[in-house]
Amino acid sequence: MTGGEKLRIRKVTSTSLLRACRRFLAQVPVANVLPLGDLYSPLLQVSDVYSAIKDNQVVGVCTIYRAFSTPSIVFGTATLEVKQALLNEALTEVSNEFVSLCQPTDVDLFKEHVTISHSHFEQQMIANPPSRIECGDIKVEKVSQNELGLLNKFYVKHHAEAWSPIQFRAGPYYCVKHDCEIVSAAGVHLVTPQIAQLGNILTDEAYRNRGFATACTNLLAADLASKGRIISLFVRVENAPAIRVYEKLGFYKTGEIAFLVMRKNDATRREDRHFLSLQASNSLEIT
């Protein structure tokens, strides 16, 4: 990156900069679905957002999502130089262990700073629009606000690692019940004006292979797509049965995502302490 103003990293605290970051990410909503979602309520309330600015323009965005005990760092599309600068800043803001969902080509960005304790690959699938399929006489209900406790009980019982009650405020959840208890559900991780990310699709083991999760996802995707949104989801690359179901619903693969669990190296933690002791605040307002 040569010429013009030096690249600057700035924490997003103003409405004007937040809007500029949203516009930047919305240019490629599928690849940017995770950081874009963190820029909208309710996820924004539990996320730190950092922008990379060059010549008074946003050229990169990184978010730290803190709804869980282990924070998650994700990037939007940008050059490797911009991503590295954003990562350097983000690493000073997480204490030790963190996760990231990133492009496979970005894994090397982390290796200098961290030890990777776990990794696996997921594929991103999108539908635009999804297909409606016949699910027989399965009774699917939209989860109401009054049933949030019931939904939370279901996910906690089944150790749904990606579930947080804050996600219920992001968008709709659909379920199948038996004896007034939820036995299958599907919902969202995030919703933006351009795209929605499905998640927390789960069925109690005793009720599997009856099409319940498919029926929930069928209605959920149709609901979200009716507002003109692209529908996205992640699924492990080895989960062939789930992939076949999603394909029936009109989803197709757009790429792969690396899921990483990482712990900062001792040298990185020492650098963080030195950096924080010297850090000076910079300000730049863009409109």
VENRA-V475704 format. One record per helix or strand of 3 or more residues. SS is the DSSP state (hx for helix, st for strand). FROM is the first residue (numbers start at 1). TO is the last residue. Records with the same first field share a line. If there is no record, write none. Layout:
SS: FROM-TO / FROM-TO
This chain:
st: 8-11 / 47-54 / 57-65 / 71-75 / 97-103 / 114-127 / 174-178 / 181-191 / 195-203 / 230-236 / 252-264
hx: 15-26 / 33-38 / 43-46 / 80-91 / 104-111 / 145-157 / 165-169 / 205-207 / 212-225 / 240-248 / 266-278
